[in-house]
Amino acid sequence: MKLPIKPGAIYGLLKEFREVDDRPILVAGVLADELARELTAGGDPTAVRRGGEPADVEALVYVVGDTLAEQDERVLRSAHRARVPTLVLAAGREPLEDIPFVLATDIVRVEPGHGFPLDRVGEALAGKLGEKATSLARRLPVLRGPIVEKLVESFSRKNGIIGAAVFVPGADFPVLTVNQLRMVLRICAAHGLTVDRERAPEILATVGAGLGLRAVARSLLAFVPFAGWAVKGGVAYTGTRALGEASVRYCEARGVTPPRAAASPSSS
């Protein structure tokens, strides 16, 4: 069977995933020590930096209380100027009306007495970092679930749009397959699975799944000729999502232990 994408494209993806940028996230503000401990539970302490300036980090997670101090505004301003993706956790008894230098969508409410909503933190970081959040998922298991779910949803939505928008028969297939390969490799990386020759079965399975999806789409188009865009988009979305969920189950079954380091997060 002729592969729908060139081997060079697969090699390029593998090379990309071997060049991982493991920059930490910066946690600061009130209750930052508690948040850092929860984030690094069972994971890599060096993935979280406690205190310091928002420079050379993947993102800033800043915790505010009942009031916003001058120091809070200074750090948020510095991150904004440095274009560091910023997430604010509002842990006060009452929500603050206005937090400068961050969008309302980048503020996560922490309900008093309920602990930090780590699922929402992971989802928000994945939304801001995109595929770059893969490293955090690998190093911080408490964030892995929401980050991987966001990755699967993102790739599925992209393929659904491509499947619906491209009208030339077969023209969308290489793009869909590359996206599926990227998704599978991202899921493997998020679970700490080494991306090397051992991942060949996953790659071949992805290509095979893509061929199967194209056959399904062609069969359905014969019955719904006037709504082909909807059929193609739906098949591309649901097929990519099913592949992503199957990849997650495979990786979870492998049970790779996340990396650990002897050092503890720096503090100030």
C-alpha positions in Angstrom: 0.0 0.0 0.0 1.3 3.4 -0.9 1.7 5.7 2.1 -0.3 8.9 1.9 2.6 11.0 3.3 6.3 10.9 2.5 8.6 9.1 4.9 10.5 12.4 5.2 7.5 14.0 6.8 7.4 11.2 9.4 11.2 11.7 10.0 10.6 15.4 10.4 8.0 14.8 13.1 10.2 12.4 15.0 13.1 14.9 14.9 10.8 17.6 16.2 9.7 15.5 19.1 13.2 14.7 20.1 14.0 18.4 20.4 12.0 19.1 23.6 12.1 22.4 25.4 11.7 21.5 29.1 11.4 25.1 30.5 9.6 25.3 33.8 6.5 27.2 34.8 6.8 30.0 37.4 4.5 29.8 40.4 4.2 33.0 42.5 1.9 35.0 44.7 0.0 34.1 47.8 -0.2 30.3 48.6 2.4 29.7 45.9 4.3 27.2 48.0 1.1 25.1 48.5 0.3 25.3 44.8 3.9 24.3 43.8 3.7 21.2 46.1 0.3 20.1 44.6 1.6 20.6 41.1 4.8 18.6 41.6 3.1 15.7 43.6 4.4 12.5 42.0 6.3 14.4 39.3 9.4 16.4 38.5 10.1 19.2 41.0 12.2 21.1 38.5 9.1 21.6 36.3 7.9 24.3 38.7 10.0 27.3 39.7 8.9 29.0 42.9 9.4 32.8 42.9 11.7 35.0 40.9 11.2 37.0 37.7 8.9 35.8 34.9 11.8 35.1 32.5 12.9 32.0 30.6 9.8 30.2 31.7 7.0 28.5 29.8 4.2 30.2 31.7 3.4 32.1 34.9 0.8 30.9 37.3 0.1 33.7 39.8 -2.1 33.4 42.9 -3.9 36.5 44.2 -5.8 36.8 47.5 -8.4 39.3 48.7 -6.5 42.4 47.5 -4.1 43.1 44.7 -0.8 44.5 46.1 1.7 46.6 44.2 4.1 43.6 44.0 1.3 41.6 42.3 0.8 44.2 39.7 4.6 44.5 39.1 5.0 40.8 38.4 1.9 40.7 36.2 3.2 43.7 34.3 6.6 42.2 33.8 5.1 38.9 32.5 2.9 40.9 30.1 5.8 42.9 28.7 7.9 39.7 28.3 4.9 38.0 26.6 4.9 35.2 29.1 1.6 33.3 29.0 -0.1 34.1 32.3 -2.8 32.4 34.3 -4.1 34.0 37.5 -5.7 32.0 40.3 -8.1 34.1 42.3 -8.1 32.6 45.8 -9.7 35.5 47.7 -12.9 35.2 49.6 -14.6 37.4 47.0 -13.6 37.7 43.3 -11.5 40.7 42.5 -13.3 43.1 40.1 -10.3 43.9 38.0 -6.9 42.2 37.6 -4.6 44.2 35.3 -2.5 42.7 32.4 -4.6 39.5 32.1 -7.8 38.7 30.3 -10.9 37.6 32.2 -10.6 34.2 30.4 -7.2 33.7 32.0 -8.5 34.0 35.6 -9.5 30.8 37.4 -11.6 31.1 40.5 -10.4 29.1 43.6 -13.3 28.4 45.8 -12.5 28.8 49.5 -12.0 25.5 51.3 -12.0 23.4 48.0 -8.3 23.4 47.2 -6.7 24.3 43.9 -8.8 23.3 40.8 -5.9 21.5 39.1 -8.0 20.2 36.3 -9.0 23.7 35.3 -5.4 24.8 35.7 -4.2 22.1 33.4 -7.0 22.9 30.9 -6.2 26.6 31.0 -2.5 26.1 30.5 -3.1 23.7 27.6 -5.3 26.4 26.0 -2.6 29.0 26.3 0.4 26.9 25.5 -1.1 24.6 22.8 1.2 21.7 21.9 4.0 23.2 24.2 2.0 22.0 27.2 3.1 18.4 26.3 6.2 18.8 28.4 4.2 19.9 31.4 2.0 16.9 31.0 5.0 14.6 31.0 6.7 16.1 34.0 3.6 16.9 36.1 1.2 14.0 36.2 -1.5 15.9 38.0 -2.0 18.1 34.9 -1.7 15.3 32.4 -5.3 14.4 32.1 -6.7 17.8 31.2 -3.8 18.7 29.0 -4.0 15.5 27.0 -7.8 15.9 26.7 -7.3 19.4 25.4 -4.8 18.1 22.8 -7.1 15.4 21.5 -10.0 17.9 21.3 -7.8 20.5 19.5 -6.5 18.0 16.9 -10.0 16.6 16.4 -11.4 20.0 15.8 -8.7 21.0 13.3 -9.2 17.8 11.3 -13.0 18.3 11.4 -12.6 21.8 9.9 -10.1 20.6 7.3 -12.3 17.6 6.4 -15.3 19.9 5.9 -13.5 22.7 4.1 -11.4 20.9 1.5 -13.6 19.9 -1.5 -10.9 18.3 -3.8 -11.2 14.5 -3.3 -8.2 13.1 -1.4 -6.5 16.5 -1.1 -7.1 16.7 2.6 -5.9 13.3 3.5 -2.2 13.9 3.9 -2.9 16.9 6.1 -5.4 14.9 8.2 -2.8 12.1 8.6 0.0 14.4 9.6 -2.3 15.9 12.3 -3.1 12.5 13.5 0.6 11.6 13.7 1.3 14.7 15.6 -1.5 14.0 18.0 -0.3 10.4 18.6 3.3 11.5 19.2 2.1 14.3 21.5 0.1 11.8 23.6 3.1 9.4 23.7 5.4 12.3 24.8 2.9 13.5 27.4 3.0 10.1 29.0 6.8 9.9 29.0 7.1 7.3 26.2 10.3 7.7 24.2 9.7 8.7 20.6 12.0 6.4 18.7 11.8 3.2 16.6 9.5 1.7 19.3 6.8 4.1 18.2 6.7 2.7 14.6 3.6 0.6 15.4 1.7 3.7 16.5 2.8 5.6 13.4 1.7 2.7 11.1 -1.5 2.4 13.0 -2.3 6.0 12.5 -1.7 5.8 8.8 -3.9 2.7 8.6 -6.6 4.4 10.6 -6.5 7.3 8.3 -7.0 5.1 5.3 -9.9 3.4 7.0 -11.5 6.8 7.7 -11.2 7.8 4.1 -13.0 4.6 3.0 -15.8 5.3 5.5 -16.2 8.9 4.3 -16.4 7.7 0.7 -19.1 5.2 1.5 -21.1 7.7 3.4 -20.8 10.3 0.5 -22.6 7.8 -1.8 -25.6 8.1 0.5 -25.4 11.8 1.3 -24.1 13.4 -1.9 -25.4 16.9 -1.2 -23.9 17.2 2.3 -20.5 15.8 1.6 -18.7 18.6 3.5 -20.6 17.7 6.7 -20.0 14.0 6.3 -16.3 14.5 5.7 -16.0 16.9 8.6 -17.8 14.6 11.0 -15.8 11.6 10.0 -12.5 13.5 10.3 -13.5 14.8 13.8 -14.9 11.6 15.3 -12.2 9.4 13.8 -9.4 11.6 15.0 -10.9 11.8 18.5 -11.4 8.0 18.6 -7.8 7.5 17.6 -6.7 10.0 20.3 -8.7 8.3 23.0 -7.3 4.9 21.9 -3.8 6.3 22.1 -4.4 7.6 25.6 -5.5 4.2 26.8 -2.5 2.6 25.2 -0.1 5.0 26.9 -1.8 4.7 30.3 -1.5 0.9 30.0 2.3 1.3 29.5 2.5 3.1 32.9 5.7 5.0 32.3 6.9 6.7 35.5 7.4 10.5 35.1 10.9 11.9 35.5 12.1 13.0 38.9 14.9 15.1 40.1 16.7 15.3 43.4 16.5 19.0 43.7 13.5 20.8 45.1 11.9 23.9 43.5 13.8 27.1 44.1 12.2 29.5 46.5 12.5 33.1 47.4 
